[in-house]
Amino acid sequence: MLLALDIGNTNVTIGLFDHKELQATWRLTTSVDRMGDEYAVLLLNLFSHKGIQVSSVDKVVICSVVPNLTPTFHEISQSYFGIKALEVAAGVKTGVRILYENPKEVGADRIADAVAAYQLYGGPVIVLDFGTATVLDAVSKEGDYIGGAIAPGIMIAAEALFARAAKLYKVELVRPKTAIGKNTVTAIQSGLIYGYVGLVEGLIQRFKRELGHDSKVIATGGLAPIVAKETPLIDEINPELTLIGLRMIQEMNEKS
């Protein structure tokens, strides 16, 4: 089985594949202060809860945007699974040409998203990832990664609002009945949810003018369903896109 690890700024997303089938997914809170053994204990407990044997894992693939944690998970792979993990980094085969001015600046998760989106949906395709940041990535008809846009994530915007405005307070991130809020709670909900709908719709329209009006739009990330249901411009939600991309990259490098 393949263990796929997507180490993000907010969560470590874990996927376990049996060939092409995703058997289980979990999320752990990202903490650079947590020791490798602590992460390992959490991971092994998750395995145990699902009745999965550690010995069933024979491959590990990692993408990370948290440099301080990358060695930690390499060590876990080696110490607890006896496997040298494949990390999505320079020199790893992805099947996607990176046309960014400096390819090293592109996050490994964005590359994994691009790989999966192009193989699953063809090109041109726009990937909209709702994570710590709200990220849009553009992949051409030929499968080249062209570039993208990065905006603060919904939760970052919400936390900044609550921290900077003394009379505003945290609210549940749910869709209000109307865009015109009738109280502070619904006004904040409208600004966050409908505001981000407007943000992503504007960016999608601009991307399509540059990439092609026939571009498909695929949303992923934990908050994707909240925004995606409010706009017709998103064609599909695929919450496991990054993990699937990691599996595809692992397969490519096995064959090379």
Buried (B, 14 or more C-beta within 10 A) or exposed (E): BBBBBBBBBBBBBBBBBEEEEBBBBBEBEBEEEBEBEEBBEBBBEBBEEEEBEBEEBEBBBBBBBBEEBBEBBBBBBEEBBEBEBBBBEEEBEBEBEBEEEEEEEBBBBBBBBBBBBBBBBEBBBBBBBBBBBBBBBBBBBEBBBBBBBEBBBBBBBBEEBBEEEEEBEEBEBEBBEEBEBEEEBBBBBBBBBBBBBEBBBEBBEEBBEEBBEEBBBBBBBBBBEBBBEBBEBBBBBBBBBBBBBBBBBBBBBEEE
